[in-house]
Amino acid sequence: MTHLELSERQRELLLKTLEIYISTGAPVGSHALADELGASSSTIRAELAHLESLGLLDHPHTSAGRVPTDRGYRYYVDALMEANPKDDTAFAALEGYGNVDELLRGVSEGMSEVTRLLAVVAGPTVLGESLARVDYLPLGEGRLLLVVSMESGASSSAAITLPIPVEDEELRGIFAALNSWLGGRPLGTDLELGLAARTALSDHDPMTVGAVLEAVGALGRVTERGVFIQGASALLSRLDDLDPGSLSAVIEVFERRRWLLRLMGDALRRSVTSSGVVVSIGTESGFLNLTGTSLVASAYSRRERPYGVVSLIGPKRMDYDAAITTVRSAAEALTNCLDARF
């Protein structure tokens, strides 16, 4: 979007239009802009018409004022907002949390409280967490202790009973083949794990392989740090920004876990690729349900590897500066805390 060539007056006019609209929620007329910028209404109208022709503003038939389009919001975020981020210390120190789940939940609560937006903080499996390896310890009488380790460092264990007696050599062969096949492979769905792994381990007893894979899939999901969502009441309080249909569509995304995981996974990958905060406006998220909203997200890390994603979701008419600052601060604080304490 930054390749659009606007004059300094047009940039100032677009910026002021966005600021007024974000603040009031009402279409912005030429008279209000003329008062703000000290220019004649006729000059303002001509410039507004040009910005509208570029697809940056829209002109609802029910009003004489203009409102920003998704393209206008994008230009605002990319080219008009202050280049220097605000100094935000809301998450400078994260203390008093006994485990990672408590930490992620606390950060989601803090983000929503600061911004009055919907906050979503997701753990590693949401991002396509990868299995590192599976180890086992014979317990006797056909029982094994399985230990599933993830690339993030999380692990879980459980005892299983094999359906038939299995020789030690066969067990070693099964787990050697399984770990060779895994190689940092994303956990995926139960179906994907079952079909692909069974094919890779087709030289071994199918009943034993099936029992091991079922346990591995369950244990892999136990390591998930979860998705922590806070701020539903904040979203409900902004019904003036989201019509009931849009609100219902947003709620549906959060009720369908697979959609939510995809949304968070996409946000993480974009953030890792761009090495910073990413902003998705309207349809840019890839979800028709979220056309009336914007998403601000950033990856956070553990031991220099992507570990999860923090995000804020709200009406397109949000305070992007505050949202970006909060997301950046939360991601940095989480990274520092995970490296220092977990």
Secondary structure, DSSP 8 states (H G I E B T S, - for coil): -TTS---HHHHHHHHHHHHHHHHH-S-B-HHHHHHHHT--HHHHHHHHHHHHHTTSEE--TT-SSBEE-HHHHHHIIIIIS-SS-----TTS---S-SSHHHHHHHHHHHHHHHHSSEEEEE-GGGGT-BEEEEEEEEEETTEEEEEEEETTS-EEEEEEE-SS---HHHHHHHHHHHHHHHTT-B---HHHHHHHHHHHTTTS-HHHHHHHHHHHHHHHHHT---EEEE-HHHHHTTTTTS-HHHHHHHHHHHHSHHHHHHHHHHHHHHHHHHTS-EEEEGGGGS-GGGTTEEEEEEEEEETTEEEEEEEEEEESSS-HHHHHHHHHHHHHHHHHHHHHH-
